[in-house]
Amino acid sequence: MKDKEIIDLYWRRSDAAIEETARKYGGYCHTIAYNILENFEDSEECVNDTWLGAWNSMPDKRPAKLAAFLGKITRNFAISRGIAKSREKRGGKAVILALEELDECIPDGFDLSAVIEARELELALCRFVRSLPETERQVFVSRYWYLDTELRIAKRQRFSKSKVSAMLKRTRSKLQTYLQEEGLCTVQRDY
Amino acid sequence: MYRSERLLTAIGNLDDEIVETVGRRQGYLPAKTSRPARRKLWRTLLAAAIIASLLGCTAYAVGVSIHAKRQEQLRQRYQVEENAVTSYAEYALPEAPGPSMTLLSSYNDGTVVHAYVDISPVPEDEVRDMFMFDTEDDGLVHYLAYLSTVGGGEALTHAAFFTQDWEFAPDDYVTVTQADGTTQNYLKPEAKLARYFAQSYDAETQTLTLDCRFWLKDLPQGAAQAGLHVFSQDVWARPDENNNLIDERSAIHRDFGTIKVDIPEPDTRKVLFAEPLAFTNPADNCSARLIGVELSSGAITWLLTFDEEVLPYLGDLKSFDGEASAAAFERQRSWVRRLDALVADASVTLSDGRVIPVPGAAANSGNQESPFRLYGVGWEGTIPVADVVSVRVSGQRFDLPAWRPRPWAGKESRSACGFRAQPQADLPFFVFSPMAGSKFFHVNLTSPGMKNPTAYGQNGYFICRTE
């Protein structure tokens, strides 16, 4: 079924909407959740939360790209759950690893400026990602949007794992420079 | 609290287009098939027509020559002329290039029908993806599957790539030490990939040769033809509740069409021994008897009866976690080892005095409702089945009566030459399937009434050392 037809089902409040969404995007959302949570049951719950989130969002929303729309909901739920689990020391290693890596993008003694609006930061990141060469962009988005492991990314790209690691390190370094140049980082305050 | 939490959240709101494009390129999402705009399509067609008129003759020669080359390889593989193999059929090649799928030949080994087809054009990177899937099983890649349609019914056939030989150099293996200290040799994926590529793909014409396999038991009795539908799908590997990877398939990605495949008459000889060979399994003190063989140019199948209900049917076990399951599994394996030992020195003798050793054994099982079992193994090539005069197993020689060709013709179905031919029709069974040139064998579990052959791998798939 086409995305537009699925969205129409949501707008008509038809139960079939979730069934069709699960059929078409169940695997996709599960993959995202599993990359982040590394646990089958948690991932399934996360995917179910995604269907509920989609049900609550449509209407009023009519996403232009349903896959990305659903993927974002899954990712948000999964990251929240992953961080919560890490605080309870019951998992969430994949999220913590990604956070640790991304911490390198923010220079020591600096923080992401609190006065910067979230949307401004997002737009800046979009510009940064678009400016990356094709392969670097694929690898960066795979790692930090899909939270896929370096090993799996390497397999898909047919690179060695060390090549992917080096590429990501280089991109993080570029991002650090970019955030500073754009004035998105400010000196960290100790409260 | 990480300073980058806000950054990770912001990355989550990247443009939908970036997310979706990367998702499709990287295989998180199935690739989209795009339809060119009408104007662009006409321009493309016009350009293609001009190019085709300029290159037509060359393309035709190249296209047909690869098909003919493959047919020659297949004839060699099955030693068709040398062994007078009658269960092999070859098809006329198209007189003009054009069809995206060309049927080359089909072969019936009495249990499985192989249909060989060329499909084109298949881009090289797509083929590489398929091979990687086959060699690494890490999923999220794009590969081809085949659907047979018979009398309106459908069954997914086993997907495989055409290979002519499987000889590898010692360097192609890597030795892995197991936790228990034993070592096993594994074929390096890159070696397998290189061999697949060299044997199955012609880069010049972007032609991929496929070996599409039908199990006779999945075809209606007496079927003389089957429809073969070839298409490509995106396959997702996702973990199940036990964290095992399972496949999920998307909608059809590319459709190569449907062709009719003739099912050649199998050249199976079925012989019951006058005096069965009794033997026991010391592991559980149970006994069984070897009562006969089914011989074909492609395989030898041992016919067995068990004197006691010795083999629990693994397919009936809900899980392999419990001690009872483990014990049952170990008992199965002890029987597999015993049967392997029984036929380890088996051979067939031809009328000209040549002796052909039986290439190992491999097993599969049916349920416990009947003591009847079949155990079979494929030859690495073929044998001149009509010339076999005796079978030797465990030091005993069993002379075979002169063969009457097609003994079942007009009485039972062709598929009856497999297990359905037995008087105990409808019995579940074991089928041993060998890996030619390998020191391993599979034990493939089947279950009664199972119609989808791909389920074999999921139902139970064991690899046991024979040495």
Interface residues (C-beta under 8 A of the other chain):
Chain A: G26 G27 Y28 H30 T31 I32 Y34 F40 E41 P63 A64 K65 A67 A68 F69 G71 K72 R75 N76 I79 I83 V95 I96 A98 L99 E100 L102 D103 C105 I106 D111 L112 A118 L121 E122 L125 C126 V129 R130 R137 Q138 V141 S142 Y144 W145 Y146 D148 R152 I153 K155 R156 R158 Q188
Chain B: Y2 R3 S4 E5 R6 L7 L8 T9 A10 I11 G12 N13 L14 D15 D16 E17 I18 V19 E20 V22 G23 R25 Q26 G27 Y28 L29 M132 E136 D138 L140 V141 W236 R238 P239 D240 E241 N242 N243 E248 S250
